[in-house]
Amino acid sequence: MSDTPFPAWSEPFVGDDLSGLSRAVRLGRLDRDWAWAGSTGAGVTVAIIDSGLERQHPALVGRVVESVAVEMVDGEPRVVPDDAGDLFGHGTACGGIILGLAPEVELISVRVLGADLRGKGTAFLAGLEWAVERGVQVANLSLSSKSDALFPAFHQIVDRAYFRGLALVSAANNVLGASYPSLFSSVFSVAAHAFADPWRIYYNPAPPVEFGAWGVDVPIAWRDGGSTVATGNSFAAPHIAGIVALIAAKHPGLTPFEIKAVLAAVADDPAAAPVAQTAGGLSAS
């Protein structure tokens, strides 16, 4: 071997011992049976960064294992235990969709939005950072920030999540324009399609938004034990998050980019699409 010093970051790929590159799981035959057949999501923890979760809602009962909220104190975000539940209904809707696909995941509520479904970008960032440090496997982000000032901070924390193996599933904004972290390449960016099938997923080879899932006229859980029908990218993202959780449970150790590759490989053929549903119902971002 050459005595020439190797460039920085090359250490894992050089030398006589490459055992550090060994993987417990390697991508093999890629179809839906291989990807998630038989999986219930057991053993996977999913953080929902949103308006909170209603623990006793029939769609969620028994699956919420922890709840925190981000409070702004003297202009600074602080993560505290939370027992306020869901202040709007949006987070509960996302949790219900995820559990409808992966019924044995454990949910963690990270409340960063208020009763008007609004919140500070710094609170969102703090909640996301807390989830990364908490060590969840999947996080659903059916919200985004338009703050250019926070772009570097979001980029940094999203990359940290990626390198730690945390799959961040992020809904694109319902209004065309830059929003973060949904347009970052290291997240699973999701927008809505109009086919009433929770298992129908599309892969977009021309991002920034990479995946499409059911997000039009979706029956959802809502606050106070209720339900409604809603439309928005917010409700497409948790469909992908649920499927990601199934894959992560069946194949522990797959990295986010490997799970992306699995989703792309098993995505539906758009040429075989059924008749689209019409848009309507409650619109949420």
PELIN-V256090 format. One line per field, one symbol per residue. ss: DSSP state (~ for helix, > for strand, _ for the rest). psi: psi as a letter, one per 30 degrees, with the letter a starting at -180 (. if undefined). burial: + if it has 9 or more other ideal C-beta (glycine too) atoms within 8 Angstrom, else -. A space follows every 50 residues. Layout:
ss->???
psi->???
burial->???
//
This chain:
ss->__________~~~_____~~~__________~~~~~________>>>>>> _____________>>>>>>>>>>__>>>>>>________~~~~~~~~~~~ ~____>>>>>>_________~~~~~~~~~~~~~~___>>>>___>_____ ~~~~~~~~~~~~~___>>>>>________>_______>>>>>>_______ _>>_______>>>>___>>>>_____>>>>>_~~~~~~~~~~~~~~~~~~ _____~~~~~~~~~~~___~~~_________>>__
psi->kkfkkllkgfefgllfjgfffkkfkkkbkjleeeegkfkfgkfkkkkjjb glkjegkfffkffjfkklljkjjhgkkkklkkgfbjfefeeeeeeeeeff eifglkkkkjjflafghllkeeeeeeeeeeeeffhlekkkihllkgjfef eeeeeeeeeeeeffgkjjjkklkfkklklkgfgkffljkklklgkijffj kkkjfilejekklkgkhkkllllhgalaklklfefeefeeeeeeeeeeef ikfklefeeeeeeeeglljffgkakllklaakkl.
burial->-----------------+-----------+----++--+++--+++++++ +++++-+-++--++--++++-+----+++--+--++++++++++++++++ +++-++++++++++--+-+-++++++++++++---+++++++++++---+ +--++-++++++--++++++++++----++++++-++++++++++--+-+ ++++----++++++++++-++++----+++++++++++++++++++++++ +--+-+-++++++--++-----+---+---+--++
//
